[in-house]
Amino acid sequence: MDRQRARELVQDISKQHGYLGEDIASQMSDEVRRHVEEAMLKRDEMIGPAVMALSKNLCNSSARFVFELLQNADDNYYSNAKSRTIAPSIPFHVYPRRIVVDCNEDGFTQENIVAICNVGKSSKTGAQGYIGEKGTGFKSVFMVAWKVHIQ
């Protein structure tokens, strides 16, 4: 998937999740905009605790994210690395204020991106030979991180 298609996919997912960009919001009257923003905040306040409870029940330790990332790496495809006779790898680089995890897997598919943007959705559900299928593994990084960058 090229960069432009990935950007369009993320924008589509944002719309499906109820995100209104500034281009839409700027067309609303102040009163309507305030009403919409309050409604979205109330929705987030209602859903947020349920998502946090789910994550705490599934992840009994803040260090669980390490296991989940390793499990995801085990489920990945490495055909690009293997074609260059490079072994699959997932090095962890630990710094005082961040951890950088690299993985030489083939990269995200559209299905992977959709799954990672949803709670409880997995691109592995029902697939033979995969460890993870609950759709919560990668999200465990948010038990220890306030910001995550996927490249």
PyMOL commands that place a pseudoatom at each C-alpha (Angstrom):
pseudoatom trace, name=CA, resn=MET, resi=1, chain=A, elem=C, hetatm=0, pos=[0.000, 0.000, 0.000]
pseudoatom trace, name=CA, resn=ASP, resi=2, chain=A, elem=C, hetatm=0, pos=[1.453, 3.358, -0.952]
pseudoatom trace, name=CA, resn=ARG, resi=3, chain=A, elem=C, hetatm=0, pos=[1.529, 6.411, 1.325]
pseudoatom trace, name=CA, resn=GLN, resi=4, chain=A, elem=C, hetatm=0, pos=[-1.416, 8.144, -0.374]
pseudoatom trace, name=CA, resn=ARG, resi=5, chain=A, elem=C, hetatm=0, pos=[-3.654, 5.060, -0.092]
pseudoatom trace, name=CA, resn=ALA, resi=6, chain=A, elem=C, hetatm=0, pos=[-2.663, 4.660, 3.575]
pseudoatom trace, name=CA, resn=ARG, resi=7, chain=A, elem=C, hetatm=0, pos=[-3.566, 8.314, 4.248]
pseudoatom trace, name=CA, resn=GLU, resi=8, chain=A, elem=C, hetatm=0, pos=[-6.961, 7.853, 2.546]
pseudoatom trace, name=CA, resn=LEU, resi=9, chain=A, elem=C, hetatm=0, pos=[-7.597, 4.688, 4.547]
pseudoatom trace, name=CA, resn=VAL, resi=10, chain=A, elem=C, hetatm=0, pos=[-6.864, 6.439, 7.856]
pseudoatom trace, name=CA, resn=GLN, resi=11, chain=A, elem=C, hetatm=0, pos=[-9.160, 9.310, 6.851]
pseudoatom trace, name=CA, resn=ASP, resi=12, chain=A, elem=C, hetatm=0, pos=[-11.935, 6.801, 6.020]
pseudoatom trace, name=CA, resn=ILE, resi=13, chain=A, elem=C, hetatm=0, pos=[-11.461, 5.069, 9.372]
pseudoatom trace, name=CA, resn=SER, resi=14, chain=A, elem=C, hetatm=0, pos=[-11.558, 8.454, 11.134]
pseudoatom trace, name=CA, resn=LYS, resi=15, chain=A, elem=C, hetatm=0, pos=[-14.905, 9.243, 9.498]
pseudoatom trace, name=CA, resn=GLN, resi=16, chain=A, elem=C, hetatm=0, pos=[-16.273, 5.805, 10.460]
pseudoatom trace, name=CA, resn=HIS, resi=17, chain=A, elem=C, hetatm=0, pos=[-15.280, 6.520, 14.058]
pseudoatom trace, name=CA, resn=GLY, resi=18, chain=A, elem=C, hetatm=0, pos=[-17.134, 9.826, 14.053]
pseudoatom trace, name=CA, resn=TYR, resi=19, chain=A, elem=C, hetatm=0, pos=[-14.240, 12.239, 13.607]
pseudoatom trace, name=CA, resn=LEU, resi=20, chain=A, elem=C, hetatm=0, pos=[-15.208, 15.585, 12.154]
pseudoatom trace, name=CA, resn=GLY, resi=21, chain=A, elem=C, hetatm=0, pos=[-12.311, 17.479, 10.635]
pseudoatom trace, name=CA, resn=GLU, resi=22, chain=A, elem=C, hetatm=0, pos=[-11.875, 21.226, 10.871]
pseudoatom trace, name=CA, resn=ASP, resi=23, chain=A, elem=C, hetatm=0, pos=[-13.116, 21.523, 7.287]
pseudoatom trace, name=CA, resn=ILE, resi=24, chain=A, elem=C, hetatm=0, pos=[-16.541, 20.254, 8.439]
pseudoatom trace, name=CA, resn=ALA, resi=25, chain=A, elem=C, hetatm=0, pos=[-16.530, 21.885, 11.883]
pseudoatom trace, name=CA, resn=SER, resi=26, chain=A, elem=C, hetatm=0, pos=[-15.751, 25.321, 10.458]
pseudoatom trace, name=CA, resn=GLN, resi=27, chain=A, elem=C, hetatm=0, pos=[-18.993, 25.192, 8.452]
pseudoatom trace, name=CA, resn=MET, resi=28, chain=A, elem=C, hetatm=0, pos=[-21.105, 24.823, 11.602]
pseudoatom trace, name=CA, resn=SER, resi=29, chain=A, elem=C, hetatm=0, pos=[-22.545, 27.659, 13.577]
pseudoatom trace, name=CA, resn=ASP, resi=30, chain=A, elem=C, hetatm=0, pos=[-20.911, 28.179, 16.979]
pseudoatom trace, name=CA, resn=GLU, resi=31, chain=A, elem=C, hetatm=0, pos=[-23.986, 26.771, 18.725]
pseudoatom trace, name=CA, resn=VAL, resi=32, chain=A, elem=C, hetatm=0, pos=[-24.164, 23.637, 16.553]
pseudoatom trace, name=CA, resn=ARG, resi=33, chain=A, elem=C, hetatm=0, pos=[-20.406, 23.090, 16.838]
pseudoatom trace, name=CA, resn=ARG, resi=34, chain=A, elem=C, hetatm=0, pos=[-20.539, 23.344, 20.637]
pseudoatom trace, name=CA, resn=HIS, resi=35, chain=A, elem=C, hetatm=0, pos=[-23.460, 20.897, 20.726]
pseudoatom trace, name=CA, resn=VAL, resi=36, chain=A, elem=C, hetatm=0, pos=[-21.625, 18.375, 18.497]
pseudoatom trace, name=CA, resn=GLU, resi=37, chain=A, elem=C, hetatm=0, pos=[-18.404, 18.679, 20.514]
pseudoatom trace, name=CA, resn=GLU, resi=38, chain=A, elem=C, hetatm=0, pos=[-20.320, 18.120, 23.775]
pseudoatom trace, name=CA, resn=ALA, resi=39, chain=A, elem=C, hetatm=0, pos=[-22.080, 15.074, 22.315]
pseudoatom trace, name=CA, resn=MET, resi=40, chain=A, elem=C, hetatm=0, pos=[-18.769, 13.596, 21.157]
pseudoatom trace, name=CA, resn=LEU, resi=41, chain=A, elem=C, hetatm=0, pos=[-17.195, 14.239, 24.559]
pseudoatom trace, name=CA, resn=LYS, resi=42, chain=A, elem=C, hetatm=0, pos=[-20.128, 12.534, 26.320]
pseudoatom trace, name=CA, resn=ARG, resi=43, chain=A, elem=C, hetatm=0, pos=[-19.795, 9.546, 23.970]
pseudoatom trace, name=CA, resn=ASP, resi=44, chain=A, elem=C, hetatm=0, pos=[-16.078, 9.279, 24.710]
pseudoatom trace, name=CA, resn=GLU, resi=45, chain=A, elem=C, hetatm=0, pos=[-16.715, 9.594, 28.461]
pseudoatom trace, name=CA, resn=MET, resi=46, chain=A, elem=C, hetatm=0, pos=[-19.252, 6.777, 28.216]
pseudoatom trace, name=CA, resn=ILE, resi=47, chain=A, elem=C, hetatm=0, pos=[-17.107, 4.422, 26.106]
pseudoatom trace, name=CA, resn=GLY, resi=48, chain=A, elem=C, hetatm=0, pos=[-13.724, 5.197, 27.684]
pseudoatom trace, name=CA, resn=PRO, resi=49, chain=A, elem=C, hetatm=0, pos=[-14.238, 3.435, 31.023]
pseudoatom trace, name=CA, resn=ALA, resi=50, chain=A, elem=C, hetatm=0, pos=[-15.473, 0.275, 29.271]
pseudoatom trace, name=CA, resn=VAL, resi=51, chain=A, elem=C, hetatm=0, pos=[-12.394, 0.168, 27.061]
pseudoatom trace, name=CA, resn=MET, resi=52, chain=A, elem=C, hetatm=0, pos=[-10.113, 0.739, 30.062]
pseudoatom trace, name=CA, resn=ALA, resi=53, chain=A, elem=C, hetatm=0, pos=[-11.862, -2.024, 32.037]
pseudoatom trace, name=CA, resn=LEU, resi=54, chain=A, elem=C, hetatm=0, pos=[-11.450, -4.392, 29.099]
pseudoatom trace, name=CA, resn=SER, resi=55, chain=A, elem=C, hetatm=0, pos=[-7.762, -3.621, 28.773]
pseudoatom trace, name=CA, resn=LYS, resi=56, chain=A, elem=C, hetatm=0, pos=[-7.134, -4.040, 32.524]
pseudoatom trace, name=CA, resn=ASN, resi=57, chain=A, elem=C, hetatm=0, pos=[-8.941, -7.386, 32.573]
pseudoatom trace, name=CA, resn=LEU, resi=58, chain=A, elem=C, hetatm=0, pos=[-6.901, -8.665, 29.621]
pseudoatom trace, name=CA, resn=CYS, resi=59, chain=A, elem=C, hetatm=0, pos=[-3.560, -7.205, 30.667]
pseudoatom trace, name=CA, resn=ASN, resi=60, chain=A, elem=C, hetatm=0, pos=[-2.790, -8.017, 34.275]
pseudoatom trace, name=CA, resn=SER, resi=61, chain=A, elem=C, hetatm=0, pos=[0.651, -6.385, 34.098]
pseudoatom trace, name=CA, resn=SER, resi=62, chain=A, elem=C, hetatm=0, pos=[1.924, -3.207, 32.488]
pseudoatom trace, name=CA, resn=ALA, resi=63, chain=A, elem=C, hetatm=0, pos=[4.848, -5.292, 31.168]
pseudoatom trace, name=CA, resn=ARG, resi=64, chain=A, elem=C, hetatm=0, pos=[2.379, -7.449, 29.210]
pseudoatom trace, name=CA, resn=PHE, resi=65, chain=A, elem=C, hetatm=0, pos=[2.969, -5.265, 26.143]
pseudoatom trace, name=CA, resn=VAL, resi=66, chain=A, elem=C, hetatm=0, pos=[6.391, -6.906, 25.636]
pseudoatom trace, name=CA, resn=PHE, resi=67, chain=A, elem=C, hetatm=0, pos=[4.795, -10.339, 25.362]
pseudoatom trace, name=CA, resn=GLU, resi=68, chain=A, elem=C, hetatm=0, pos=[2.053, -8.974, 23.090]
pseudoatom trace, name=CA, resn=LEU, resi=69, chain=A, elem=C, hetatm=0, pos=[4.559, -7.354, 20.715]
pseudoatom trace, name=CA, resn=LEU, resi=70, chain=A, elem=C, hetatm=0, pos=[6.562, -10.586, 20.566]
pseudoatom trace, name=CA, resn=GLN, resi=71, chain=A, elem=C, hetatm=0, pos=[3.372, -12.537, 19.916]
pseudoatom trace, name=CA, resn=ASN, resi=72, chain=A, elem=C, hetatm=0, pos=[2.447, -10.137, 17.107]
pseudoatom trace, name=CA, resn=ALA, resi=73, chain=A, elem=C, hetatm=0, pos=[5.937, -10.523, 15.647]
pseudoatom trace, name=CA, resn=ASP, resi=74, chain=A, elem=C, hetatm=0, pos=[5.516, -14.285, 15.678]
pseudoatom trace, name=CA, resn=ASP, resi=75, chain=A, elem=C, hetatm=0, pos=[2.255, -13.905, 13.720]
pseudoatom trace, name=CA, resn=ASN, resi=76, chain=A, elem=C, hetatm=0, pos=[3.761, -11.567, 11.092]
pseudoatom trace, name=CA, resn=TYR, resi=77, chain=A, elem=C, hetatm=0, pos=[4.971, -12.326, 7.584]
pseudoatom trace, name=CA, resn=TYR, resi=78, chain=A, elem=C, hetatm=0, pos=[8.654, -11.903, 6.712]
pseudoatom trace, name=CA, resn=SER, resi=79, chain=A, elem=C, hetatm=0, pos=[8.802, -12.699, 2.989]
pseudoatom trace, name=CA, resn=ASN, resi=80, chain=A, elem=C, hetatm=0, pos=[10.760, -9.499, 2.160]
pseudoatom trace, name=CA, resn=ALA, resi=81, chain=A, elem=C, hetatm=0, pos=[13.434, -10.256, 4.771]
pseudoatom trace, name=CA, resn=LYS, resi=82, chain=A, elem=C, hetatm=0, pos=[13.582, -13.925, 3.851]
pseudoatom trace, name=CA, resn=SER, resi=83, chain=A, elem=C, hetatm=0, pos=[13.990, -13.117, 0.150]
pseudoatom trace, name=CA, resn=ARG, resi=84, chain=A, elem=C, hetatm=0, pos=[17.172, -11.240, 1.134]
pseudoatom trace, name=CA, resn=THR, resi=85, chain=A, elem=C, hetatm=0, pos=[18.228, -14.112, 3.445]
pseudoatom trace, name=CA, resn=ILE, resi=86, chain=A, elem=C, hetatm=0, pos=[17.696, -11.947, 6.535]
pseudoatom trace, name=CA, resn=ALA, resi=87, chain=A, elem=C, hetatm=0, pos=[16.272, -13.631, 9.622]
pseudoatom trace, name=CA, resn=PRO, resi=88, chain=A, elem=C, hetatm=0, pos=[13.087, -12.210, 11.157]
pseudoatom trace, name=CA, resn=SER, resi=89, chain=A, elem=C, hetatm=0, pos=[13.945, -9.852, 14.001]
pseudoatom trace, name=CA, resn=ILE, resi=90, chain=A, elem=C, hetatm=0, pos=[12.329, -7.615, 16.600]
pseudoatom trace, name=CA, resn=PRO, resi=91, chain=A, elem=C, hetatm=0, pos=[14.977, -5.640, 18.498]
pseudoatom trace, name=CA, resn=PHE, resi=92, chain=A, elem=C, hetatm=0, pos=[13.928, -3.484, 21.469]
pseudoatom trace, name=CA, resn=HIS, resi=93, chain=A, elem=C, hetatm=0, pos=[15.916, -0.261, 21.960]
pseudoatom trace, name=CA, resn=VAL, resi=94, chain=A, elem=C, hetatm=0, pos=[15.369, 1.059, 25.487]
pseudoatom trace, name=CA, resn=TYR, resi=95, chain=A, elem=C, hetatm=0, pos=[15.995, 4.729, 26.304]
pseudoatom trace, name=CA, resn=PRO, resi=96, chain=A, elem=C, hetatm=0, pos=[15.232, 6.715, 29.478]
pseudoatom trace, name=CA, resn=ARG, resi=97, chain=A, elem=C, hetatm=0, pos=[11.938, 8.141, 28.137]
pseudoatom trace, name=CA, resn=ARG, resi=98, chain=A, elem=C, hetatm=0, pos=[10.996, 5.819, 25.276]
pseudoatom trace, name=CA, resn=ILE, resi=99, chain=A, elem=C, hetatm=0, pos=[11.254, 2.355, 23.843]
pseudoatom trace, name=CA, resn=VAL, resi=100, chain=A, elem=C, hetatm=0, pos=[11.736, 1.820, 20.127]
pseudoatom trace, name=CA, resn=VAL, resi=101, chain=A, elem=C, hetatm=0, pos=[10.669, -1.545, 18.775]
pseudoatom trace, name=CA, resn=ASP, resi=102, chain=A, elem=C, hetatm=0, pos=[11.715, -2.428, 15.249]
pseudoatom trace, name=CA, resn=CYS, resi=103, chain=A, elem=C, hetatm=0, pos=[10.409, -5.381, 13.320]
pseudoatom trace, name=CA, resn=ASN, resi=104, chain=A, elem=C, hetatm=0, pos=[11.476, -6.375, 9.827]
pseudoatom trace, name=CA, resn=GLU, resi=105, chain=A, elem=C, hetatm=0, pos=[8.084, -7.824, 8.958]
pseudoatom trace, name=CA, resn=ASP, resi=106, chain=A, elem=C, hetatm=0, pos=[6.449, -7.158, 5.583]
pseudoatom trace, name=CA, resn=GLY, resi=107, chain=A, elem=C, hetatm=0, pos=[4.296, -4.270, 6.791]
pseudoatom trace, name=CA, resn=PHE, resi=108, chain=A, elem=C, hetatm=0, pos=[0.667, -3.555, 7.474]
pseudoatom trace, name=CA, resn=THR, resi=109, chain=A, elem=C, hetatm=0, pos=[-2.105, -4.581, 5.141]
pseudoatom trace, name=CA, resn=GLN, resi=110, chain=A, elem=C, hetatm=0, pos=[-5.342, -2.632, 4.881]
pseudoatom trace, name=CA, resn=GLU, resi=111, chain=A, elem=C, hetatm=0, pos=[-6.980, -5.267, 7.094]
pseudoatom trace, name=CA, resn=ASN, resi=112, chain=A, elem=C, hetatm=0, pos=[-4.243, -4.802, 9.747]
pseudoatom trace, name=CA, resn=ILE, resi=113, chain=A, elem=C, hetatm=0, pos=[-4.761, -1.024, 9.793]
pseudoatom trace, name=CA, resn=VAL, resi=114, chain=A, elem=C, hetatm=0, pos=[-8.535, -1.360, 10.169]
pseudoatom trace, name=CA, resn=ALA, resi=115, chain=A, elem=C, hetatm=0, pos=[-8.062, -3.887, 13.004]
pseudoatom trace, name=CA, resn=ILE, resi=116, chain=A, elem=C, hetatm=0, pos=[-5.533, -1.788, 14.923]
pseudoatom trace, name=CA, resn=CYS, resi=117, chain=A, elem=C, hetatm=0, pos=[-7.918, 1.193, 14.818]
pseudoatom trace, name=CA, resn=ASN, resi=118, chain=A, elem=C, hetatm=0, pos=[-10.739, -0.775, 16.446]
pseudoatom trace, name=CA, resn=VAL, resi=119, chain=A, elem=C, hetatm=0, pos=[-11.215, -2.225, 19.906]
pseudoatom trace, name=CA, resn=GLY, resi=120, chain=A, elem=C, hetatm=0, pos=[-11.542, -5.993, 19.966]
pseudoatom trace, name=CA, resn=LYS, resi=121, chain=A, elem=C, hetatm=0, pos=[-11.068, -6.422, 16.219]
pseudoatom trace, name=CA, resn=SER, resi=122, chain=A, elem=C, hetatm=0, pos=[-8.287, -8.627, 14.896]
pseudoatom trace, name=CA, resn=SER, resi=123, chain=A, elem=C, hetatm=0, pos=[-7.036, -9.380, 11.411]
pseudoatom trace, name=CA, resn=LYS, resi=124, chain=A, elem=C, hetatm=0, pos=[-6.105, -12.843, 12.744]
pseudoatom trace, name=CA, resn=THR, resi=125, chain=A, elem=C, hetatm=0, pos=[-9.485, -14.068, 14.005]
pseudoatom trace, name=CA, resn=GLY, resi=126, chain=A, elem=C, hetatm=0, pos=[-10.047, -17.659, 12.980]
pseudoatom trace, name=CA, resn=ALA, resi=127, chain=A, elem=C, hetatm=0, pos=[-6.803, -17.865, 11.005]
pseudoatom trace, name=CA, resn=GLN, resi=128, chain=A, elem=C, hetatm=0, pos=[-4.886, -21.113, 11.399]
pseudoatom trace, name=CA, resn=GLY, resi=129, chain=A, elem=C, hetatm=0, pos=[-1.447, -20.907, 12.985]
pseudoatom trace, name=CA, resn=TYR, resi=130, chain=A, elem=C, hetatm=0, pos=[-1.877, -17.497, 14.616]
pseudoatom trace, name=CA, resn=ILE, resi=131, chain=A, elem=C, hetatm=0, pos=[-1.416, -16.918, 18.320]
pseudoatom trace, name=CA, resn=GLY, resi=132, chain=A, elem=C, hetatm=0, pos=[-3.260, -13.619, 18.672]
pseudoatom trace, name=CA, resn=GLU, resi=133, chain=A, elem=C, hetatm=0, pos=[-6.848, -13.157, 17.662]
pseudoatom trace, name=CA, resn=LYS, resi=134, chain=A, elem=C, hetatm=0, pos=[-8.574, -11.071, 20.341]
pseudoatom trace, name=CA, resn=GLY, resi=135, chain=A, elem=C, hetatm=0, pos=[-7.736, -7.694, 18.830]
pseudoatom trace, name=CA, resn=THR, resi=136, chain=A, elem=C, hetatm=0, pos=[-6.261, -6.316, 22.036]
pseudoatom trace, name=CA, resn=GLY, resi=137, chain=A, elem=C, hetatm=0, pos=[-2.573, -7.320, 21.863]
pseudoatom trace, name=CA, resn=PHE, resi=138, chain=A, elem=C, hetatm=0, pos=[-0.998, -4.269, 20.305]
pseudoatom trace, name=CA, resn=LYS, resi=139, chain=A, elem=C, hetatm=0, pos=[-3.279, -1.958, 22.278]
pseudoatom trace, name=CA, resn=SER, resi=140, chain=A, elem=C, hetatm=0, pos=[-1.545, -3.173, 25.443]
pseudoatom trace, name=CA, resn=VAL, resi=141, chain=A, elem=C, hetatm=0, pos=[1.245, -0.677, 24.660]
pseudoatom trace, name=CA, resn=PHE, resi=142, chain=A, elem=C, hetatm=0, pos=[-1.134, 2.043, 25.862]
pseudoatom trace, name=CA, resn=MET, resi=143, chain=A, elem=C, hetatm=0, pos=[-0.827, 0.641, 29.381]
pseudoatom trace, name=CA, resn=VAL, resi=144, chain=A, elem=C, hetatm=0, pos=[2.689, 2.148, 29.403]
pseudoatom trace, name=CA, resn=ALA, resi=145, chain=A, elem=C, hetatm=0, pos=[2.692, 4.746, 26.605]
pseudoatom trace, name=CA, resn=TRP, resi=146, chain=A, elem=C, hetatm=0, pos=[0.777, 7.939, 26.022]
pseudoatom trace, name=CA, resn=LYS, resi=147, chain=A, elem=C, hetatm=0, pos=[1.902, 8.123, 22.393]
pseudoatom trace, name=CA, resn=VAL, resi=148, chain=A, elem=C, hetatm=0, pos=[2.680, 5.417, 19.846]
pseudoatom trace, name=CA, resn=HIS, resi=149, chain=A, elem=C, hetatm=0, pos=[4.214, 5.908, 16.416]
pseudoatom trace, name=CA, resn=ILE, resi=150, chain=A, elem=C, hetatm=0, pos=[3.798, 3.194, 13.790]
pseudoatom trace, name=CA, resn=GLN, resi=151, chain=A, elem=C, hetatm=0, pos=[5.935, 3.494, 10.699]
for i in range(1, 151): cmd.bond("trace and resi %d" % i, "trace and resi %d" % (i + 1))
show_as sticks, trace
zoom trace
